[in-house]
Amino acid sequence: MSDTLDTPQGRQLAYHKTEGQGPCVIFCGGLKSDMEGTKAVYLENWARARGQAYLRFDYSGHGESSEQFTDGCIGDWHEDTLAAVDALTQGPIVVVGSSMGGWQALLLARERPERIAGMVGIAAAPDFTEDGYWAEFSDEQKRALQEVGHVELPSDYMEPYIITKRMIEDGRKQLVLRDKLELPFPVRLLQGTDDTAVPVATAVRLLEHAEGPDMRLTVVKDADHSFSDKRCLGLIEAAIENILKNGG
């Protein structure tokens, strides 16, 4: 049974918190993913086994949390992430962000740099509303966004994504690859070559753009966007443990 958190914006977030030693490891999931996903649950079991504090949660409009997905946007989910971090954790944290969660981790780093002891990005997708969706929309899709207020995009994993005008417009306020991005803590980026949602070029762009004393990118041949098979889960675990050993 999940616990719930009321956010300052009046949304209710479902979460699972594992008590243990710090730093608390926080999992930020991807777009339309939830805290029952393979990676989120695997890391909870890993944390319990080593007595590590751990938090997984659902953004609003995701999983067991309140609101509808189509009403949300990157900025709302950033507020949700801040609310979860501020209310449910204390002291240093290690943030693990998958896909859109990687963007959320970077927004968190910009807002709460003093709290972060390290970061792991798994197929991190910063700025994807602008550089992915908007950049690839046809003129017809851009017109539909203005006139209808949304477009439908096919998904490899579930029913079509409904991408709203609000998500695109809000995304422009949350971009992290245009201005200086300081990550003054260990950062481990993981990326698969068979990822059809986030290209390797995005991971390289993030690595080159961000400034930090200890940043590494691991590119895994044949790994897909889910990054959830046994080999990939082991790499995520190793990346977190490396951060905990090297200053986390």
C-alpha positions, 0 to 999 in steps of 0.5 A: 500500500502506497503512502501519499503526500499532499503537495503545496500545489494541492496534488496528491503523490503516491510514494514508497519510502524505504528507511535506511542509511543516507544518502537517500537514493531517489528514483525519478521515472519516465514520461507515463511510467510509474513507480511499479516499473522494473527499475524502480522496484529493482532498486528498492530491493537493492536498497533494502538489501544494503540498508540504504534509504530509498524513495520512489514516487509517482508524479501527478497524472502518473501511476497512483497519484492524483490528476490526469496525465493530459493536464500535466507538464514538465514544470508540474512534475518538477514541482512534484519532485521538489515536493517529494524531496523536500518533504520526504528526505533530509540531508544528501540525496543521490538522484536516479533519473530515467528518460524524462526523469533524467530531465527532472533530475537536472531540474532538481540539480538546478534548484537544490544543488546543495542537496545532491551528492550524485546523479545517475541518468538512464537514457536521460531526455533533457529538453525532449519536448522542444528538441524531440517533439516540437522539432519533429512535428510536421506543419500539420501537427503544429497546426493541430497543437494550436487548433485542437490543443494536442496531438497523439503520438504512437508509443512503443510501450503503451497507448499513444501519448497525448502531447498537449500544447501546454506541455510544449509551451511549459517545456520551453520554460524548463530547458536545461541545455541552453544555459550554463548547467553546473553539476558539481557532484559525481554524474554517471550517464547510461545510454543504450545504442538501440534506444529508439526514444533517446539517441546516443547523441542526446547523451553526448550533448548532455555530457559536453554541455554540463560542467562538473568535476566527475562526469562519465557516460557509459554507452551500452551496445544493443541496450534499448530505452527501457534499460531494464534487462539483467545486464542493464540493471546491474550497470545501474546498481554499479553506477549508484554504488560507485557514486556512494563510494566516491563522495555520495 
